[in-house]
Amino acid sequence: MQTVKIVVTGPFNAGKTAFIGAISEIEVVSTERRITDHSQSTKEQTTVAMDFGRITVDDGLVLYLFGTPGQRRFDFMWEILSEGMLGFIVLVDSVAPETFHEARGILDLFKNYSPACYVVAANKQDLKDAWPPQDLRIALKIDSDVKVVPCVATDKESVKRVLLELLYSILETAEE
Amino acid sequence: MALRGNLRDFSLTQLLNLVNLAKKTGALTLGEGNSQATVYFREGMLVHVFLDGQASNLCNLLERVGKINEAQSRLLPQEARSDKEWGLLLINTGLINRADIIEAVRRHTLETAYRLFTWTEGSFLFEPNVLPPDDKITVLLHLENVILEGSRRVGEWKRLEKELPDLGMALRFTTRPEVRLKRITLSPDEWRVVSSIDPSRSIQEIAQAHSLTDSQIRKIVYGLLSAGLVELVPRVKPISAAPPPKEKVAPAPVRKGIILRLIDRIRRL
């Protein structure tokens, strides 16, 4: 049985748990803990370890999705998670410009960990004040050859589209 | 789609850069304390600024920038009229010509815009396709120079330090094709820095070479970055002196067949 891994990362409250939950065939395994710091007003619980989802492709292949802990004090986990990954998705909360700077920092860190392909998912596009993907590209200084994909992490079809865009990018560089 | 946020999280420089690169048309309303300003753009160019409490009409504006004096202003009929009507009246009375009016509006627009760079807290709202009132005299100003000069005037050490925390990084010229170098004007210090750009030299080394303080080099580099002229890169050390780089963890080699199986499965979910 071959396994491959895709990492879903992004700032706190970007929607990583929902993203994995929307598409995983198993109940997402996550270690949520009650928040004890200033973030409490935004979310009562957050991912302190990691989310873990699975998609069985066939008898010989399984895709695992790993969500990184959303808070920077757990960033020691990120490098471990990035080892051997097929690619990664940076999820950005499109209605929270205060997190864009952090999203960019996380993106740079992951690029530093691994040369793997990645896409940026502009999440929460269903909300009224969402920044459109083309503006997020400029705000986050995303290279023109990197896809910025609109996303609603609670919508399975939207999540599928993000994953497919990542896989299409990986396909371009994969071996015959 | 409107863009909302707080200047604390997304600075005016970043907003102008966004408007410039996306060639947006619309109105950006900023609020800081009791002050409010509205900046208008047409296809990524600055066309008009309105700041609460500033010159209310063209006549006041020309007086403020010294194009006409108070005595001349008093001689003019004082009934309400649009800026374009004021302009026509002033030209017809021979007090000023069209070029002077345009230059005064241009200077006023720029000076007002520069003042806004000191606003680091407060709300912003960008509403697309909102243009200034028809009666206003507008100008067309390239945002690259506005960003450069505005950044020169920012003088906020903390923000500069936040934006550019590591002077050990190096600079390289951006490869973005949309940057229009010909229209950008640089101060002598900026030229000195630009002439020293080399991925093998850290920003700190460039500062030392030109006797610039940390604050001065940060301000210059921040302006160049904001205008999109340069970008930050890790310093490339000379090959002979370079220690072996830390190896990135490469993804496991994956064959196209596996990716195609993954694609097929996800499509069918």
HADDOCK unambig.tbl for C-alpha pairs under 7 A between the chains (distance, minus, plus):
assign (segid A and resid 57 and name CA) (segid B and resid 261 and name CA) 6.97 0.50 0.50
assign (segid A and resid 57 and name CA) (segid B and resid 262 and name CA) 6.24 0.50 0.50
assign (segid A and resid 57 and name CA) (segid B and resid 265 and name CA) 5.64 0.50 0.50
assign (segid A and resid 83 and name CA) (segid B and resid 249 and name CA) 5.84 0.50 0.50
assign (segid A and resid 84 and name CA) (segid B and resid 249 and name CA) 6.56 0.50 0.50
assign (segid A and resid 84 and name CA) (segid B and resid 250 and name CA) 6.40 0.50 0.50
assign (segid A and resid 84 and name CA) (segid B and resid 251 and name CA) 4.54 0.50 0.50
assign (segid A and resid 84 and name CA) (segid B and resid 252 and name CA) 5.58 0.50 0.50
assign (segid A and resid 85 and name CA) (segid B and resid 251 and name CA) 5.41 0.50 0.50
assign (segid A and resid 86 and name CA) (segid B and resid 251 and name CA) 5.56 0.50 0.50
assign (segid A and resid 97 and name CA) (segid B and resid 5 and name CA) 6.23 0.50 0.50
assign (segid A and resid 97 and name CA) (segid B and resid 9 and name CA) 6.36 0.50 0.50
assign (segid A and resid 97 and name CA) (segid B and resid 10 and name CA) 6.53 0.50 0.50
assign (segid A and resid 98 and name CA) (segid B and resid 9 and name CA) 4.43 0.50 0.50
assign (segid A and resid 98 and name CA) (segid B and resid 10 and name CA) 6.73 0.50 0.50
assign (segid A and resid 112 and name CA) (segid B and resid 248 and name CA) 6.94 0.50 0.50
assign (segid A and resid 113 and name CA) (segid B and resid 248 and name CA) 5.49 0.50 0.50
assign (segid A and resid 113 and name CA) (segid B and resid 249 and name CA) 6.35 0.50 0.50
assign (segid A and resid 114 and name CA) (segid B and resid 248 and name CA) 5.07 0.50 0.50
assign (segid A and resid 114 and name CA) (segid B and resid 249 and name CA) 5.16 0.50 0.50
assign (segid A and resid 114 and name CA) (segid B and resid 250 and name CA) 5.73 0.50 0.50
assign (segid A and resid 115 and name CA) (segid B and resid 248 and name CA) 6.84 0.50 0.50
assign (segid A and resid 115 and name CA) (segid B and resid 250 and name CA) 6.12 0.50 0.50
assign (segid A and resid 116 and name CA) (segid B and resid 250 and name CA) 6.91 0.50 0.50
assign (segid A and resid 116 and name CA) (segid B and resid 251 and name CA) 5.98 0.50 0.50
assign (segid A and resid 129 and name CA) (segid B and resid 2 and name CA) 6.60 0.50 0.50
assign (segid A and resid 129 and name CA) (segid B and resid 3 and name CA) 6.44 0.50 0.50
assign (segid A and resid 129 and name CA) (segid B and resid 4 and name CA) 6.75 0.50 0.50
assign (segid A and resid 131 and name CA) (segid B and resid 3 and name CA) 6.09 0.50 0.50
assign (segid A and resid 135 and name CA) (segid B and resid 18 and name CA) 6.79 0.50 0.50
assign (segid A and resid 138 and name CA) (segid B and resid 18 and name CA) 5.92 0.50 0.50
assign (segid A and resid 139 and name CA) (segid B and resid 18 and name CA) 6.51 0.50 0.50
assign (segid A and resid 160 and name CA) (segid B and resid 266 and name CA) 6.41 0.50 0.50
assign (segid A and resid 164 and name CA) (segid B and resid 263 and name CA) 6.20 0.50 0.50
assign (segid A and resid 167 and name CA) (segid B and resid 259 and name CA) 6.55 0.50 0.50
assign (segid A and resid 167 and name CA) (segid B and resid 263 and name CA) 6.64 0.50 0.50
assign (segid A and resid 171 and name CA) (segid B and resid 256 and name CA) 6.02 0.50 0.50
assign (segid A and resid 171 and name CA) (segid B and resid 259 and name CA) 6.16 0.50 0.50
assign (segid A and resid 174 and name CA) (segid B and resid 254 and name CA) 5.99 0.50 0.50
assign (segid A and resid 174 and name CA) (segid B and resid 255 and name CA) 5.55 0.50 0.50
assign (segid A and resid 174 and name CA) (segid B and resid 256 and name CA) 5.26 0.50 0.50
assign (segid A and resid 175 and name CA) (segid B and resid 254 and name CA) 6.43 0.50 0.50
assign (segid A and resid 175 and name CA) (segid B and resid 255 and name CA) 4.74 0.50 0.50
assign (segid A and resid 175 and name CA) (segid B and resid 256 and name CA) 5.69 0.50 0.50
assign (segid A and resid 176 and name CA) (segid B and resid 255 and name CA) 5.72 0.50 0.50
assign (segid A and resid 176 and name CA) (segid B and resid 256 and name CA) 5.42 0.50 0.50
